[in-house]
């Protein structure tokens, strides 16, 4: 149950999905449920990434979900995917990575290494792979099996 909400937090914090893409995902999820939870409806009508993030934070609080220690690594993975897509420059990616390491920590990199480490280093390849797996999870049918309690009344 925790996995979905943690991934959504990282998706929003990294800006890998804009509000429009998030709403499309939520609407697709809602369409597959008989009685979706209220937080999904709230997320569907949120006006901005900040509003969406607040819905996710409130949902985390109400379900007692804490961010895992490796949340920084997942967010870094999403930032690197944005870099790979050409959405951000290397300089901006490094700045975001340093901010993430400073805010959440990382099992893979510290602030000093974030400044100098090649963004194609194998450490970062692991972050990318894990972030891609997280996105795949959000779009998989397994989501509805594993996260039913969080999704539907």
N, C-alpha and C positions, 0 to 999 in steps of 0.2 A: 504494500500500500504506500509506503514511503517513496518508492522509486519515482513514481509519476510526478508527485508534487516537487520533489527535489530537482528533477530534470526540468520541469517548467520554471522553477526559480532560476536555474542556470541559463536556460534559453532566454529568459527575459533580462537577466542581469548582463548577459553578453551581447544582447541585441541581435542575436543570430536570426531571430524572427521579428519582423515588425508587427505592429498591431493588426494589420490586415491579414497577414499570414497566420497569426495566432487565432484570430477570430474564425478564419476558415477552418482551422484544425478543430477548434472547440465546437463549431457548428456541425462538423462531420461527426465528432464524437457524440454530441447530443442526438443527432439523427439516428444513431444506432442503439439508443437507450429508451426504454419504456418510461422510466421515471428518473430523469437526471437530477443529480444533487443541485441545490440552489447555487453553490459556488460556481458551477459551470455556466449557468445563466448569467451570473454576475460578470464572469470573465468574458462571455460573449458580447456583452454590451459595454465593456470598458472602453473608454475613449482614448486612452494612451497607454504606453508601456508602463508608466508610473502607476496608473490606475490598476492595470493588470497585475503588476508586481504586488500592489497592496492587497488585492484579492487573494493572490497566492500566499502571501505572508499570513493573512488572517486565516486561511484554510490550514496552513501549517500549525498555527497556534491552536485552532479548534480541534485538530487531530493529534496534537502533541508531537508533531514532526520536528525534529531538529536537523539542522544541516550537518551532513557528515564531515569528518575531518578533511576528506579529499575533494570537497566542493570546489576549491580553487583550481584543482587540476581539470575538472570538467569544464569550468568556465573558460580556462585557458584553451582547452581543446576547441571550444566554440569560437573563440577569438581567432585561433589559427585557421579554422575553416573559413571564416570571413576574410582573412588575409588571402587564402588560396583562391577564393572566388573574386578577388579584386575589389571587395567592398571597402577595404581599408588598406592603408599603406603599411610598410614594415615599421616605420617610425611610430605610427599610431598603435599598431599591434603591440610593440614593445612597451609603450606607455600604458596601455590597458593591462598588459600582463604584469607589469610592475605594480599597478594599482591593485590588481587581484591578489598578488602574492602578499602585498602589504595588508590588505583587508581580511583575506581568508587563509592565507598561508598556502603552501604547496608541498606535496610529498616529493616532487620532482625537481624543483628549482627554487633558488632563493633570489632575493632582489639583485644581488651582485651578478649572478649568472644570467639573470633575465636581460641584463644590459648587454652582455657580450656573447652569449650562447647563440650559435647559428640556429635560426628558426626552423631549419630542417634537420636538426639534431635528432637522434633516435629517441631521446626523452620526449621531445615535442611530438614525434610521430605516434608515440603511445597516447598522448593527450588527444591527438586528432582521431585516432582509431576509436578510443573510448567515447568521444563526443559523437562520432558517426553512429556507433552502436546505440547511444542514447536516443538519437533522432529516429533510428530504425524502430526502437521500442515504442516511441510515441505513435508511430504509424502502423503498428502491428496488431493483429487480432489478439495476440497474447495479452495486450494491454487490458482488454475487456475481461479476460479470465482472472488475471492477477490483481487488478485494481478495482474490481466490481464494487467493493464496499465503499470506496472513495468516490466512485462515479454515480452510483445509482441508489435511490431509496428503496 
